């Protein structure tokens, strides 16, 4: 029983960490797009498109499990 609470606690912080890392990567991609420092924006747009499902899944998991 004690191990289950530790695992749930660690899962919560892993999901929160995933959200924070995703938002940081999104912020840097949006910065490159808005400042125009990159000659090709394909990587930045792919980053943003990939991050949307990650953020939606993370939010759903946190909301569903009340983490």
N, C-alpha and C positions, 0 to 999 in steps of 0.2 A: 504494500500500500504506500509506503514511504517513497519507494522508487518511482511509482506512477506519478506522484506529485512533482518529483524532481524532473522527470521526463517532460511533463506538461509545462513546467516552468521554463525548461530549456527550449522547448519548441516555441514558446511565446517569444523569447528573445531572439531566436533564429529568424522568425518571421519578421519581427521588428527590424532586425539587422538587414534582412533582405530588402525591406521597404526603404530603409535609409540609404543603402548602397545604390539601389535603383534610382532614387530621387537625385542623388549626387551625380550619377552618370547622365541622367536626363538634363540636369542643370548645365553640365559641361557641353553636352550636345547642343542644347538650345543656345548657349553662349557662342559656340562656333557658328551656328546658323545666323544668329542676329548680328554678330560683329563682322561676318564676311571674311574671316581669316583663312578659311579652307577653300581650295580651288574646286573641290568636288564634295558635295554634301550628302552623297549616298550613304556613307557610314553613319552620319548623324541621324538621317531619317530612318535608317534601319534600326538604330538604337532606340529611337522613340517608338517605332512600331512594335518592337519586341517588348519594350517595357510596359506598354499598356496592358497586355494580358497578364504580365507578372504582377502589376499593381492591382488589377482586378481580382486575380486569384488570391493574392495576399489579403486584400480587404475582405473578400468573401470568407476566407478561412478564419480570420480574426473575428468577424461578425458572427459567423455560424457557431464557432466553438467558444465564443465569449472569452477569448484569450486575453 
